[in-house]
């Protein structure tokens, strides 16, 4: 396994005359981009000035520029930020989310943000093995898996919502085809491979800055082995709450701005800004958009206390709360009858979403499934003679869960068979908190709310809040 290098190691090697045509820096852009600029400046020398390209729709012009000799001046050092040229399929889900965020094109040509989104869509299709130019745009978009349509938050997408999002993406892809956008696909990887094998003219170099890469990609492996790979901090959510890597972001911003932040203020800023990325199996990585917002809010706060220290009171007063809301904690609040907390969490969930309508339907789908499970738990419990009151999870797992998931009297398939004991325990507690008559009416209430959400009410958020209120109260 190749040894890990630090930024100071790479800078020392450059100073000693050891240079490579391509460098790869992986990490959150808040810390990775400043490191890349420092590395690029060292490569360019005193007389050079690196050129920075953020989110380039294609790397072809950069390759063309680098593979020509410089007739005037010194070497060329180019920095490509967030090209996703070596991304894996989990990253492709985030690219699809970025494409969805701009909506369907309304005119004959793409606006600036739509061009960038369209190039991300084309790139995502390449990563899923789909040729963006083959067949109709709708047929190409059908090659995207359903989980990739979940947007920035991840989770499940209903059939109607998935169909609508595919239509938006197909319209975006059709516009991209008309404007000749190709994205960074296999051709970009092939040219990068050629550049690594053939090298570059003296003094020329390319520095790639990426949020994430496919660690098993042959080109990534080659860069790691030759010693031109630098892995920095990535911000990730931890299983027991909180985020790792935030201290490195704060340290980078403090070094840039000369303004520190108190520990409780940092925790509050983190809570109000950071969100996880999308993906089929969310790995806990914070989205680039949210870490970018973290940095932007930190800079705004620093301007208010020049030369001082950011405290929690200032964060609470200045920064709008659009952080990650845990839908499972929201469901727990509903199930345990904490109406006020449940409604506050629902408001925060929707306020922090880039697609409030999509978030609303996503949570409703989850909540409707929870209600169905409660109805099943209560029905099976009455059938097998299970009583209420077992709050101790270990006792429930050993004594009650086997009865709820086992064979039913008289035979027949048990709809609770295979349910995880912890999830079953939460449903059991919620089901027996409610009167039997209320549990029996849950399917009716869910159907009423679904009809209101799908058009029979001009206030869909109020319809969901009313359902939560009826349930929790």
N, C-alpha and C positions, 0 to 999 in steps of 0.2 A: 504494500500500500504506500502510495506517495506521501511524503511528509507534508504537513500543512505549513503554509507560509504566512507570514504577517506582512502588512504593508511596508514596514521598515525593512524587512528582508528583501522585498522586491526593489525598493528604492536603493538599497545598498548595492544590489547586483547591477542595477542600471548605472549607478555611479562608477562601478568597477568595470563597465564595458560590456556586461552580459545583457543582451537584448533579444526579444522575441518579436515575431511579426504580429502576433495576436495575444492579447491578455483578456482574461475573463474574470470579472468581479461579480460575485453573487451575494445578494443580501438585500435588506430593505433599502429602497432608494434614498431615504433620508440620510443614511450613513454610507451607502455604497457609491452614490454619485460624487460626493466630495472626495472620497478616497480615489475614485477613478480620475478626477480632475488633477489631483496631486500627482498621481502616477503619470498621467499624460503630459503634464508640464515638465516632469523630470525627463521623459522621453524626448520632448520637443527641444529641450535645452533653453538657454537664455535668449536665443534669437527667434525661437519658434512660438507659435500660439496654437494650441489644440482647437479643432473645430468640433462642436458638440451638436449631435442630431438626436433629438428626443422623440421616441416612438416613431422611427422612420417607417413608412408604409412598405418600403423595400430597401434591401441593402445593396442592390445592383449599382446605383450611382457611386456609393462609397467604395465598392470593390474596383469599379472602373477608375476612380480617382487615384486610389492607392497603387494600382498596378501600372501607373504611368510615372515617368521620371519628372522631377520638379526642375524645370529649366531656370526658374528664378527663385532665389531664397533657399532655405534648407529643406529638411525632410517634412513629410506630412504626417501628422498624428491626428487621427479621427476618433471621436468617442461616440458610440451608438448606445443610447440609453433605452432600455426596455423594448428591445426588438423582438424578444421571445423566440429567437431563431432556434434555440435549443430546448424549447419548452417541452413538457410532457403532456399527457392527455388531461391530467388534473388542471394544469394551467389553461388548457383549451377551454374548460368550462368558464373560467374567468374572462377569457377573450369573448366568448359568446355573450356573457353578461354585459360587457362593455358595448357590444354591438346593439344589444337590446335597449340600452339606456337612452339612445338618441331617437328612438321611434322610427316610424315609416317615412321615407322621403316624400315631400309634398310637391316638389317641382321637378323640372327636367334635369337639373344638375344637383350634385351633392354639395352641401355646405361644408365648411372646414371640419367641424366635429364629426359630420357624417362620413366624410372621406376617411378619416382616421378609423371610425367605427367599421366602415366597410372593409378596410384593409385587415382589421382584426378578425372580422368574420371569415374572410378568405383564408387567412392564416389558420384559424381554428378548423376549417374544413380540411385543410392539408393535414393537420395533426390527427384528424380522425380518419385519414386515408381516403378522403373524398376529393375528386377532381372538381374544383369549382366551375370549370368551363364545360363540363360534360352534361348533356341533357338540358332540361329547362332549369331555371333558378329554383323553382319549387321542388323539383326532383333532387337537386343537389342538397337542398336544406333538409330533405327527408333523411339524409345520411347522418344528421346530428342525433345523438341519443337524447331521450327525453330528459335525463337528469341534467344535461347541459343547458336546458332552457330555463332553469330555476332562477337565473339572474344572480345578483350580488349576494343574496342571502342563502342560496341553496335551498334544500327541502324539496317537497313534492309539488308537481304542477298538474292541475286538473286537465282533462282531455280538451275541454273548450278553450282553456287558457293556452295550452300547448299549441293548439291549432292556430289561434290568433297570433301567437308569437312566431310561429313558422311563417305565417303570411307576411308579417313585418320583415322578417329576415330575408324572405324570398324577394320582396320589393327592394330591399337594400342591396342584395346580391345582384339583382338585375341592373340597378343603377351603376354598381361597381363594374359590371361587364361592359356597359355602354361607355364608361369612362376609361376602360382599359386597365383597371387596377388588378394587379396580380398577387399582391401580398408576398409574404416570405414563406415559400414552400420548399419542396425538395430541391429546386434549382438554387435557392439561396444557401442551403446546407452544402450542396455540391460545390458551389463556388468558394465557400468558406474552407471546405476540405482542400480544394485546389490551392488556395492561398497558403494554407498551413504546409502543404507539401512543397510548393515552389518557392515560398518566401516572398519578400517584398524588396523593392529597391532600398538601398542604404538610407537610414534615417526615417523610413516610413513605418507606421505601426497602426494597428486598430485595437481599441480598448472597448470591449463589450461590457455593458453593465446590465445585469439581469436580476429580476426579483426571484426567479427560480429557474432551474434547468433540470433536464432529465439526467440524473447522475450516472446512468448506465449508457448514455449516448457515446458512441465511439469518439467523437470529436471532443466532448467534455472530458473523457478519460485521457485523451492525448494531451490536452492542455494541463490537466492535473499532473500527469506524469512528467512533463517537461518543466514544470515549475512556474507556469504563467497563469495559474489559477489562484484567486484570493477569495476565500469564503468569509463573509462578515455576518453581523447579527441579522437574524430574521425575527420579526415579532410574531409570537404565537400564543394562543390562548392555552391555559393550563387546565388539566382535568378538574382540579379542585377550585377553580376560579382564578381570576387574575390573568396577567399577561407577562410572559418572559420576553426579554429583549428591550423593554421600554427604557430601562436605565441607560442603555447605549444610545438610544435616540435622544434622551434628555441631555446626556453628556456631550453629544455632537452639537446640539443646538446651543448649549451653554458656552461651548468653546467658540462658536461662530458669533454669538450675540453678546457675550459677557454678562448674561443675566441667568442666575440659577433659579431653582424651583424647590420648594419644600416638599417633603415626602408626601404629606396628606394632599397637597395641591396636585402633585404628579398623579396620585391615584385617582383624584377627581377628574383631572383632564383626560386620563386614560379611559375612565368609565364613560365620559361624555363624547368620546371621539372614535374609539377603535371598534372595528367590526371584523368578523372573519370573512374569508373568501368563500366562493361557491365551490362545488365539487361533488362528485358522486359519494365519496367518503371524506367528509371535511377533515382536513388534517390540522385545523386550528390556526393556519397562517392568517395573519391580519391582511385585509385588502390594502392594496397600494393607495386607493382613494382615501381610506380612513387614516393611514399613517401620514399621508400627505396633509390631511386636515389637521391631524395632531400637530404637525410641524407648523402649519400656517397659523393655528390658534396660539401656539407657543410664541411665535414671532409677534403676533398682535399683542399678547400679554406683555412681552418684553418691552414693547414700545411704551407701555403704560407705567413701567417701573424702571426707567433707564438707570443702569448701574446698581439696581436693587435686587430683590428676590421675590418671585411670584408666590403668593400665598393662596390658600384654598378659597378664602372669601372672594378674592378677585376672580378666580376661575368660575365660581358659582354665579357671580354677577355678570360676567362677560360672555362665557361660552355656552351656546345653546346645546342642550342635551340631545344628541343624536347618536348615542352609542349603541352597543349591542344589547338587545333585550333577549333574555333566555325564555323561549316559548314554553319550556317545561316548567320553569318557575311560575309562569303565568298560569299554566294549567293547574299546578299545585294550589295556587291561590284560589282559583275557581273551585277546585274540588274540595278545598277545606273551608269554603264559605267566606273567604276574606274579600268581600265585594269591592270595597274601596281600593285595596291593593291591586286586585285583578283589573279594575278599570284603569287605574293609573298605569299599570304595566302595558295594557292594550294601547293606551294613548301613546306611550313611549315607543312601542313597537312600530306603530304606524308613522309617527312623527319622524323616526329615524330612518325610514325607508325611502329609497329613490323611486320606488313604484308602490305607492300606498295602496292602490287598488289591487295589484297583484299580491301584496302582503296580506291584505284583508282576506282574499279568497284562499290563500295558502293556509292562514291560521284557521279559517272557518273549516276547511277540509280536515285539519288536524283535530279541531274541537268536536266536529261531527263524529269522527271516528271514536273519540273518547266517550261521547254520549252513547254511541252504539255499544261500546264495550261495557259500559255501566249497566245497560239494559240486559246484556247477555249474562254478566256476572250475577246480577240480582235474580234472574230467571234460573240459572244453573244452581245457585246457592239454595233457592227454595226447593228445587227438584231433588238435590242430594242431601238436604237437611243441614246445611251450614248456617251457623248463626252469626250475628254481628258481634263486634267487640274485641277482636284479636288485633291489638295495635302493635304488639311486638313482632318485628319482621322475622326473626329467627323462628319463633314459634309458628308463625303463619306459614313460613316456607316448609317447615317439617311436618305440620299437622293439617293445615287447611288447604294449602295449594294442591297437594296430591288429590284431594277429594274434588276440588273444583275443576281440575284438568283431567281427571280419570274417566273411567267408563261410566256411562249414564245408565240408570235403571231401565231395563227393557231394551238396552242396546241403542244403536244410533250413534252418529258422529257428534262428539262433544265440540262445539265451536270454540271452546277455550283451550283445547288441547294444544300443547306446545308453547303457550304464552309464558314469557319470562316471569318468574315468581315476583321480582321487584315491581315490575309494571302491573302485574296482577294485584299485588297488595295495595298499590295506590288506587286502582280502580275499585277494589273491594271496600276500602275505607270510604271513598266518595259515594259509592252506591248505597252503602248502609247509613251514610249521613242523611240521605234524602228519604222522605216518606215514600212508601211503596207506590202511592198514587202519582207522585211526582215523577218517579222513574218510569212509570208506565206511559206518561205523557211526553217524555223526552223526544221520541221519534216525531211526534206531531209538532213540537216546538221547533225542532231542527228543520223540518220541512217548511214551516212558516218562515223561518229566518232565511232559508235558502231561496225561497220565492222572492222575498224582499230584496235580497242581495242581487238577484238576477234581473231586477227591473221593476218590480212591483212597488218599490219604495224609492223615493228620491234621496233618502238618507241611509245608505247601506251601513255606514259605520254605526249609526244609532240602532239599526236592526240587530247587529251583532252584539252591541253593548246591552241591549234589552234582553237578548237571549242569555248572556252571561249573568246579568242581574237576576233574572228569574231562577236560573240554575243555582247560583251561589247563595241567594237569599233564602 
